[in-house]
Amino acid sequence: MNRVGIIGIGAYVPENIVTNRDLEKRVDTNDEWIRARTGIEERRIASDDIDTSHMAIKAAKEAIRDAGIEAEDIDLILVATATPDYSFPSVACLVQGALELQHAAAMDVGAACSGFVYGVVTGQQFVQSGTYKHVLVIGSEKFSKIVDWSDRNTSVLFGDGAGAVVLSTVSEERGILASDLGADGRGAYHLLVEKESNFVAMNGREVFKFAVRQMPESSMLVVDKAGLTKEDVHFLVPHQANMRIIDAARERLGLSKEKVSTTVKEHGNTSAASIPLALYTELQNGNIQDDDVIVMVGFGGGLTWGSICLRWGT
Ligand code: UT7
């Protein structure tokens, strides 16, 4: 069976920065509360003319360039998103059309904030089996369009953005070593888009409890499945929702603060885009090198979770 890894990565965030102070003017909140409870300092918000597909296309172009392949080499496009431009066609088809990837199959993956991890593990199966050579996996979200900007419970949390990777075969010792996907539909109504309003609604405390339990557990599980111990982990790239949840996962893995991505400060919670955006940022900052063992772990609506233990490099 082929070993599968990430051979290219790209990202995109809108230019417009919205700070906590900006939000103080819109709802009854304050910078101190947002920083202390979430770790968020600012987020990017897309303008009206930029939708989820536009951000996905920008991130995808960079990932394909970074992989050193041609766009027509892509066999399958998977877009993880909870905020598609339309209920159909899929964002994946919009990307396929815009990039003229004529022979690529295309579909969206619906697993909310865990969607990117679900997408990578799904794409891995096709490459591992030899069915496809190159799979483009994108996480792209425009949560700003489903946020009630008069609700302080949710409007301070989210941001817009996209990240993309190209999966392909890599050398035997590198790539995805182990993964874990899971769901608990009993918690489905803790985090959802309300039918009446079309706005995101959340039982924050329940989601928090679930995340603090599940993120560390799933992270530890993939390390174990990979035949490694937590001492072997160089870097943790968790879903960027809340600094306190990230800290819980970090402590369980026994990692120091420099060994965990905390882009939630600048991006807020970008749902399915958060892990590829964080991974991109850490690579840019030189925090992840070839042969480093990294753990990516997501959780979110569904409720869902997913983890990947991967040795970086091709
Ligand atoms: O991708 C997955 C998405 N979701 C998550 O990851 C969310 C997980 N949950 C959380 O991150 C946290 O539960 C929140 C950050 C959402 C909330 O933090 P918390 O420590 O659970 O606060 P809380 O909801 O218990 O609220 C505490 C107080 C409340 O006031 P009272 O009832 O104690 O008087 C809230 O009304 O804070 C109030 N509050 C705010 N105050 C200022 C809630 N939102 C705000 C706000 N500014 N934006």
Boltz pocket constraint, residues with backbone or C-beta under 6 A from the ligand:
constraints:
  - pocket:
      binder: B
      contacts: [[A, 28], [A, 29], [A, 30], [A, 33], [A, 34], [A, 37], [A, 38], [A, 113], [A, 152], [A, 153], [A, 156], [A, 202], [A, 203], [A, 204], [A, 205], [A, 207], [A, 208], [A, 211], [A, 241], [A, 242], [A, 269], [A, 271], [A, 299], [A, 300], [A, 301]]
      max_distance: 6.0
